[in-house]
Amino acid sequence: MEQENAILALAALAQSTRLETFRLLVRHEPHGLPAGDIARSLAVPHNTMSTHLNILARAGLVSSERRSRLIVYRADVSRLRGLTLFLLKDCCGGDADLCAPLIEELNPCRSKEKVTG
């Protein structure tokens, strides 16, 4: 990921409603959620949610798909991976032992994935 893209993504996430929205969408991968459901879940007016979703989309963090009358939003997990790798690329100067606690924190995600997958 280029630095400019990372800055754009981080700026989009640096607002509480957008951060909550993105985290909600990550939890609902791979199916996504309709815009109205997102707004109701977070108790945000629909027009305000639309603005937040547009900002997240411009940053490449979410995508949308029209399904009949609904617009369903999904988190772009590959973009999240790219952002995370960008932030951790030089983790601990390349010393794997120093990075081990960070990697261990991610293991519950992997364990859950294997159990449910």
ROGUZA-778221 format. One record per atom (N, C-alpha, C): residue number from 1; atom name; x, z, y. Coordinates in Angstrom, 2 decimals, always signed. Layout:
<atoms>
(NUM 'CA' (X Z Y)),
...
</atoms>
This chain:
<atoms>
(1 'N' (+0.84 +0.00 -1.17)),
(1 'CA' (+0.00 +0.00 +0.00)),
(1 'C' (+0.89 +0.00 +1.23)),
(2 'N' (+0.51 -0.80 +2.20)),
(2 'CA' (+1.24 -0.86 +3.46)),
(2 'C' (+0.89 +0.37 +4.31)),
(3 'N' (+1.80 +0.75 +5.18)),
(3 'CA' (+1.59 +1.91 +6.04)),
(3 'C' (+0.34 +1.75 +6.91)),
(4 'N' (+0.11 +0.57 +7.46)),
(4 'CA' (-1.07 +0.35 +8.31)),
(4 'C' (-2.37 +0.61 +7.54)),
(5 'N' (-2.42 +0.15 +6.29)),
(5 'CA' (-3.61 +0.37 +5.47)),
(5 'C' (-3.79 +1.85 +5.15)),
(6 'N' (-2.69 +2.54 +4.91)),
(6 'CA' (-2.76 +3.98 +4.64)),
(6 'C' (-3.27 +4.72 +5.86)),
(7 'N' (-2.79 +4.35 +7.03)),
(7 'CA' (-3.24 +5.00 +8.27)),
(7 'C' (-4.73 +4.75 +8.48)),
(8 'N' (-5.19 +3.53 +8.25)),
(8 'CA' (-6.60 +3.20 +8.40)),
(8 'C' (-7.46 +4.02 +7.43)),
(9 'N' (-7.01 +4.14 +6.18)),
(9 'CA' (-7.76 +4.91 +5.18)),
(9 'C' (-7.78 +6.39 +5.54)),
(10 'N' (-6.63 +6.92 +5.92)),
(10 'CA' (-6.57 +8.34 +6.27)),
(10 'C' (-7.40 +8.64 +7.51)),
(11 'N' (-7.40 +7.74 +8.49)),
(11 'CA' (-8.22 +7.93 +9.68)),
(11 'C' (-9.71 +7.93 +9.32)),
(12 'N' (-10.10 +7.06 +8.40)),
(12 'CA' (-11.51 +7.01 +7.98)),
(12 'C' (-11.91 +8.31 +7.29)),
(13 'N' (-11.01 +8.90 +6.54)),
(13 'CA' (-11.31 +10.12 +5.81)),
(13 'C' (-11.15 +11.38 +6.66)),
(14 'N' (-10.62 +11.24 +7.87)),
(14 'CA' (-10.35 +12.39 +8.73)),
(14 'C' (-11.58 +12.82 +9.52)),
(15 'N' (-12.73 +12.75 +8.89)),
(15 'CA' (-14.00 +13.16 +9.49)),
(15 'C' (-14.82 +13.73 +8.36)),
(16 'N' (-15.45 +14.88 +8.56)),
(16 'CA' (-16.05 +15.62 +7.44)),
(16 'C' (-17.15 +14.84 +6.70)),
(17 'N' (-18.04 +14.16 +7.41)),
(17 'CA' (-19.10 +13.43 +6.72)),
(17 'C' (-18.54 +12.28 +5.89)),
(18 'N' (-17.57 +11.58 +6.44)),
(18 'CA' (-16.97 +10.47 +5.69)),
(18 'C' (-16.19 +10.98 +4.48)),
(19 'N' (-15.48 +12.08 +4.63)),
(19 'CA' (-14.76 +12.66 +3.51)),
(19 'C' (-15.75 +13.10 +2.42)),
(20 'N' (-16.81 +13.78 +2.80)),
(20 'CA' (-17.84 +14.19 +1.83)),
(20 'C' (-18.48 +12.98 +1.16)),
(21 'N' (-18.73 +11.94 +1.93)),
(21 'CA' (-19.33 +10.72 +1.39)),
(21 'C' (-18.41 +10.09 +0.36)),
(22 'N' (-17.15 +9.97 +0.68)),
(22 'CA' (-16.20 +9.37 -0.24)),
(22 'C' (-16.09 +10.20 -1.51)),
(23 'N' (-16.01 +11.50 -1.38)),
(23 'CA' (-15.91 +12.37 -2.56)),
(23 'C' (-17.17 +12.26 -3.42)),
(24 'N' (-18.33 +12.16 -2.79)),
(24 'CA' (-19.59 +11.99 -3.52)),
(24 'C' (-19.56 +10.69 -4.30)),
(25 'N' (-19.11 +9.63 -3.66)),
(25 'CA' (-19.06 +8.33 -4.34)),
(25 'C' (-18.04 +8.32 -5.48)),
(26 'N' (-16.93 +9.00 -5.31)),
(26 'CA' (-15.95 +9.09 -6.39)),
(26 'C' (-16.58 +9.79 -7.60)),
(27 'N' (-17.38 +10.83 -7.35)),
(27 'CA' (-18.04 +11.53 -8.46)),
(27 'C' (-19.06 +10.66 -9.17)),
(28 'N' (-19.59 +9.65 -8.49)),
(28 'CA' (-20.61 +8.79 -9.07)),
(28 'C' (-20.08 +7.43 -9.54)),
(29 'N' (-18.78 +7.36 -9.71)),
(29 'CA' (-18.20 +6.14 -10.27)),
(29 'C' (-18.50 +6.09 -11.76)),
(30 'N' (-18.74 +4.95 -12.34)),
(30 'CA' (-18.63 +3.61 -11.78)),
(30 'C' (-19.94 +3.03 -11.25)),
(31 'N' (-21.02 +3.80 -11.29)),
(31 'CA' (-22.33 +3.25 -10.95)),
(31 'C' (-22.62 +3.20 -9.45)),
(32 'N' (-22.04 +4.11 -8.68)),
(32 'CA' (-22.30 +4.15 -7.25)),
(32 'C' (-23.63 +4.79 -6.92)),
(33 'N' (-23.96 +4.78 -5.64)),
(33 'CA' (-25.21 +5.37 -5.16)),
(33 'C' (-25.80 +4.49 -4.06)),
(34 'N' (-27.12 +4.40 -4.02)),
(34 'CA' (-27.76 +3.71 -2.91)),
(34 'C' (-27.52 +4.48 -1.59)),
(35 'N' (-27.47 +3.75 -0.51)),
(35 'CA' (-27.20 +4.34 +0.81)),
(35 'C' (-28.17 +5.48 +1.13)),
(36 'N' (-29.44 +5.28 +0.82)),
(36 'CA' (-30.43 +6.32 +1.11)),
(36 'C' (-30.19 +7.59 +0.33)),
(37 'N' (-29.76 +7.47 -0.91)),
(37 'CA' (-29.45 +8.65 -1.72)),
(37 'C' (-28.25 +9.40 -1.17)),
(38 'N' (-27.28 +8.65 -0.68)),
(38 'CA' (-26.10 +9.29 -0.08)),
(38 'C' (-26.53 +10.08 +1.15)),
(39 'N' (-27.32 +9.45 +2.01)),
(39 'CA' (-27.79 +10.11 +3.24)),
(39 'C' (-28.58 +11.38 +2.90)),
(40 'N' (-29.48 +11.30 +1.92)),
(40 'CA' (-30.27 +12.47 +1.54)),
(40 'C' (-29.40 +13.56 +0.93)),
(41 'N' (-28.46 +13.18 +0.09)),
(41 'CA' (-27.58 +14.17 -0.55)),
(41 'C' (-26.78 +14.97 +0.47)),
(42 'N' (-26.39 +14.30 +1.54)),
(42 'CA' (-25.55 +14.97 +2.55)),
(42 'C' (-26.33 +15.40 +3.78)),
(43 'N' (-27.66 +15.19 +3.74)),
(43 'CA' (-28.54 +15.56 +4.87)),
(43 'C' (-28.06 +14.94 +6.18)),
(44 'N' (-27.82 +13.63 +6.11)),
(44 'CA' (-27.36 +12.88 +7.28)),
(44 'C' (-28.41 +11.80 +7.57)),
(45 'N' (-28.78 +11.60 +8.84)),
(45 'CA' (-29.73 +10.53 +9.16)),
(45 'C' (-29.22 +9.17 +8.66)),
(46 'N' (-30.14 +8.33 +8.22)),
(46 'CA' (-29.78 +7.04 +7.63)),
(46 'C' (-28.91 +6.18 +8.56)),
(47 'N' (-29.27 +6.12 +9.84)),
(47 'CA' (-28.49 +5.27 +10.75)),
(47 'C' (-27.08 +5.82 +10.95)),
(48 'N' (-26.95 +7.13 +10.97)),
(48 'CA' (-25.62 +7.75 +11.09)),
(48 'C' (-24.81 +7.49 +9.82)),
(49 'N' (-25.46 +7.59 +8.66)),
(49 'CA' (-24.77 +7.34 +7.40)),
(49 'C' (-24.30 +5.89 +7.34)),
(50 'N' (-25.11 +4.98 +7.84)),
(50 'CA' (-24.73 +3.57 +7.85)),
(50 'C' (-23.43 +3.37 +8.63)),
(51 'N' (-23.30 +4.03 +9.75)),
(51 'CA' (-22.08 +3.94 +10.55)),
(51 'C' (-20.88 +4.47 +9.77)),
(52 'N' (-21.05 +5.62 +9.12)),
(52 'CA' (-19.95 +6.20 +8.34)),
(52 'C' (-19.56 +5.29 +7.18)),
(53 'N' (-20.56 +4.73 +6.50)),
(53 'CA' (-20.27 +3.83 +5.38)),
(53 'C' (-19.54 +2.57 +5.85)),
(54 'N' (-19.90 +2.07 +7.01)),
(54 'CA' (-19.21 +0.90 +7.56)),
(54 'C' (-17.75 +1.20 +7.86)),
(55 'N' (-17.48 +2.38 +8.38)),
(55 'CA' (-16.09 +2.77 +8.67)),
(55 'C' (-15.30 +2.88 +7.37)),
(56 'N' (-15.89 +3.49 +6.35)),
(56 'CA' (-15.22 +3.59 +5.06)),
(56 'C' (-14.99 +2.21 +4.44)),
(57 'N' (-15.95 +1.33 +4.62)),
(57 'CA' (-15.82 -0.04 +4.08)),
(57 'C' (-14.71 -0.80 +4.80)),
(58 'N' (-14.64 -0.68 +6.13)),
(58 'CA' (-13.57 -1.36 +6.88)),
(58 'C' (-12.19 -0.86 +6.47)),
(59 'N' (-12.13 +0.40 +6.05)),
(59 'CA' (-10.85 +0.97 +5.59)),
(59 'C' (-10.57 +0.59 +4.15)),
(60 'N' (-11.51 -0.09 +3.50)),
(60 'CA' (-11.33 -0.53 +2.12)),
(60 'C' (-11.57 +0.56 +1.09)),
(61 'N' (-12.17 +1.66 +1.50)),
(61 'CA' (-12.38 +2.78 +0.58)),
(61 'C' (-13.68 +2.69 -0.20)),
(62 'N' (-14.64 +1.94 +0.32)),
(62 'CA' (-15.91 +1.75 -0.39)),
(62 'C' (-16.28 +0.28 -0.35)),
(63 'N' (-17.09 -0.11 -1.32)),
(63 'CA' (-17.65 -1.45 -1.34)),
(63 'C' (-19.15 -1.31 -1.52)),
(64 'N' (-19.87 -2.37 -1.18)),
(64 'CA' (-21.32 -2.33 -1.31)),
(64 'C' (-21.80 -3.54 -2.08)),
(65 'N' (-22.94 -3.37 -2.70)),
(65 'CA' (-23.56 -4.44 -3.47)),
(65 'C' (-25.07 -4.34 -3.30)),
(66 'N' (-25.68 -5.45 -2.98)),
(66 'CA' (-27.14 -5.45 -2.86)),
(66 'C' (-27.74 -5.56 -4.25)),
(67 'N' (-28.64 -4.63 -4.56)),
(67 'CA' (-29.39 -4.65 -5.81)),
(67 'C' (-30.86 -4.59 -5.45)),
(68 'N' (-31.48 -5.75 -5.45)),
(68 'CA' (-32.87 -5.88 -5.03)),
(68 'C' (-32.98 -5.43 -3.57)),
(69 'N' (-33.73 -4.37 -3.32)),
(69 'CA' (-33.90 -3.89 -1.94)),
(69 'C' (-32.89 -2.83 -1.56)),
(70 'N' (-32.08 -2.41 -2.50)),
(70 'CA' (-31.12 -1.33 -2.25)),
(70 'C' (-29.73 -1.88 -1.99)),
(71 'N' (-28.99 -1.15 -1.18)),
(71 'CA' (-27.55 -1.41 -1.03)),
(71 'C' (-26.85 -0.24 -1.70)),
(72 'N' (-26.12 -0.54 -2.76)),
(72 'CA' (-25.44 +0.49 -3.54)),
(72 'C' (-23.96 +0.49 -3.16)),
(73 'N' (-23.47 +1.67 -2.85)),
(73 'CA' (-22.07 +1.84 -2.45)),
(73 'C' (-21.28 +2.46 -3.59)),
(74 'N' (-20.03 +1.99 -3.70)),
(74 'CA' (-19.12 +2.51 -4.71)),
(74 'C' (-17.78 +2.82 -4.05)),
(75 'N' (-17.14 +3.86 -4.54)),
(75 'CA' (-15.79 +4.18 -4.09)),
(75 'C' (-14.84 +3.16 -4.69)),
(76 'N' (-13.87 +2.74 -3.93)),
(76 'CA' (-12.84 +1.83 -4.44)),
(76 'C' (-11.72 +2.69 -5.01)),
(77 'N' (-11.81 +2.94 -6.31)),
(77 'CA' (-10.86 +3.84 -6.96)),
(77 'C' (-9.45 +3.26 -6.94)),
(78 'N' (-9.32 +1.95 -7.01)),
(78 'CA' (-7.98 +1.37 -6.95)),
(78 'C' (-7.35 +1.61 -5.58)),
(79 'N' (-8.16 +1.59 -4.53)),
(79 'CA' (-7.66 +1.88 -3.18)),
(79 'C' (-7.24 +3.35 -3.08)),
(80 'N' (-8.04 +4.23 -3.69)),
(80 'CA' (-7.69 +5.66 -3.73)),
(80 'C' (-6.37 +5.86 -4.46)),
(81 'N' (-6.21 +5.17 -5.58)),
(81 'CA' (-4.95 +5.25 -6.33)),
(81 'C' (-3.79 +4.77 -5.47)),
(82 'N' (-3.99 +3.65 -4.77)),
(82 'CA' (-2.94 +3.12 -3.91)),
(82 'C' (-2.57 +4.08 -2.79)),
(83 'N' (-3.58 +4.70 -2.19)),
(83 'CA' (-3.33 +5.67 -1.13)),
(83 'C' (-2.58 +6.89 -1.67)),
(84 'N' (-3.02 +7.37 -2.81)),
(84 'CA' (-2.38 +8.53 -3.42)),
(84 'C' (-0.93 +8.22 -3.77)),
(85 'N' (-0.69 +7.05 -4.35)),
(85 'CA' (+0.69 +6.66 -4.69)),
(85 'C' (+1.54 +6.49 -3.44)),
(86 'N' (+0.94 +5.95 -2.38)),
(86 'CA' (+1.67 +5.80 -1.12)),
(86 'C' (+2.12 +7.18 -0.62)),
(87 'N' (+1.21 +8.15 -0.68)),
(87 'CA' (+1.53 +9.49 -0.19)),
(87 'C' (+2.55 +10.21 -1.07)),
(88 'N' (+2.53 +9.92 -2.36)),
(88 'CA' (+3.39 +10.65 -3.29)),
(88 'C' (+4.62 +9.88 -3.74)),
(89 'N' (+4.76 +8.68 -3.24)),
(89 'CA' (+5.83 +7.79 -3.69)),
(89 'C' (+7.21 +8.46 -3.68)),
(90 'N' (+7.49 +9.21 -2.67)),
(90 'CA' (+8.79 +9.84 -2.55)),
(90 'C' (+8.71 +11.34 -2.84)),
(91 'N' (+7.75 +11.71 -3.66)),
(91 'CA' (+7.49 +13.12 -3.97)),
(91 'C' (+8.75 +13.83 -4.45)),
(92 'N' (+9.07 +14.88 -3.78)),
(92 'CA' (+10.14 +15.79 -4.19)),
(92 'C' (+11.47 +15.09 -4.40)),
(93 'N' (+11.70 +14.02 -3.66)),
(93 'CA' (+12.97 +13.31 -3.77)),
(93 'C' (+13.22 +12.71 -5.14)),
(94 'N' (+12.16 +12.45 -5.87)),
(94 'CA' (+12.31 +11.85 -7.19)),
(94 'C' (+12.62 +12.84 -8.30)),
(95 'N' (+12.63 +14.13 -7.99)),
(95 'CA' (+12.90 +15.15 -8.99)),
(95 'C' (+11.60 +15.45 -9.75)),
(96 'N' (+11.50 +14.97 -10.98)),
(96 'CA' (+10.29 +15.11 -11.78)),
(96 'C' (+9.90 +16.56 -11.98)),
(97 'N' (+10.87 +17.45 -12.08)),
(97 'CA' (+10.55 +18.87 -12.29)),
(97 'C' (+9.83 +19.46 -11.08)),
(98 'N' (+10.19 +19.03 -9.88)),
(98 'CA' (+9.51 +19.52 -8.69)),
(98 'C' (+8.10 +18.96 -8.56)),
(99 'N' (+7.89 +17.76 -9.09)),
(99 'CA' (+6.56 +17.14 -9.03)),
(99 'C' (+5.65 +17.60 -10.15)),
(100 'N' (+6.18 +18.25 -11.16)),
(100 'CA' (+5.40 +18.65 -12.34)),
(100 'C' (+4.15 +19.44 -11.98)),
(101 'N' (+4.20 +20.43 -11.07)),
(101 'CA' (+2.97 +21.17 -10.76)),
(101 'C' (+1.87 +20.27 -10.17)),
(102 'N' (+2.26 +19.31 -9.37)),
(102 'CA' (+1.30 +18.38 -8.80)),
(102 'C' (+0.66 +17.53 -9.90)),
(103 'N' (+1.47 +17.02 -10.78)),
(103 'CA' (+0.98 +16.20 -11.89)),
(103 'C' (+0.08 +17.04 -12.80)),
(104 'N' (+0.45 +18.28 -13.02)),
(104 'CA' (-0.35 +19.17 -13.87)),
(104 'C' (-1.74 +19.39 -13.26)),
(105 'N' (-1.83 +19.46 -11.95)),
(105 'CA' (-3.13 +19.60 -11.29)),
(105 'C' (-4.05 +18.43 -11.57)),
(106 'N' (-3.49 +17.26 -11.82)),
(106 'CA' (-4.29 +16.07 -12.12)),
(106 'C' (-4.70 +15.99 -13.58)),
(107 'N' (-4.06 +16.74 -14.45)),
(107 'CA' (-4.36 +16.68 -15.87)),
(107 'C' (-5.81 +17.03 -16.22)),
(108 'N' (-6.48 +17.97 -15.55)),
(108 'CA' (-7.88 +18.21 -15.90)),
(108 'C' (-8.73 +16.94 -15.78)),
(109 'N' (-8.41 +16.08 -14.83)),
(109 'CA' (-9.13 +14.81 -14.70)),
(109 'C' (-8.89 +13.96 -15.94)),
(110 'N' (-7.68 +13.90 -16.38)),
(110 'CA' (-7.35 +13.08 -17.56)),
(110 'C' (-7.99 +13.67 -18.80)),
(111 'N' (-7.98 +14.98 -18.97)),
(111 'CA' (-8.58 +15.61 -20.14)),
(111 'C' (-10.08 +15.35 -20.18)),
(112 'N' (-10.74 +15.49 -19.04)),
(112 'CA' (-12.18 +15.25 -18.94)),
(112 'C' (-12.49 +13.80 -19.29)),
(113 'N' (-11.67 +12.88 -18.79)),
(113 'CA' (-11.87 +11.46 -19.04)),
(113 'C' (-11.79 +11.16 -20.54)),
(114 'N' (-10.83 +11.76 -21.22)),
(114 'CA' (-10.66 +11.51 -22.64)),
(114 'C' (-11.82 +12.08 -23.45)),
(115 'N' (-12.34 +13.24 -23.03)),
(115 'CA' (-13.44 +13.87 -23.74)),
(115 'C' (-14.72 +13.07 -23.57)),
(116 'N' (-14.99 +12.63 -22.33)),
(116 'CA' (-16.24 +11.91 -22.06)),
(116 'C' (-16.11 +10.43 -22.32)),
(117 'N' (-14.89 +9.89 -22.31)),
(117 'CA' (-14.67 +8.45 -22.45)),
(117 'C' (-14.66 +8.06 -23.86)),
</atoms>
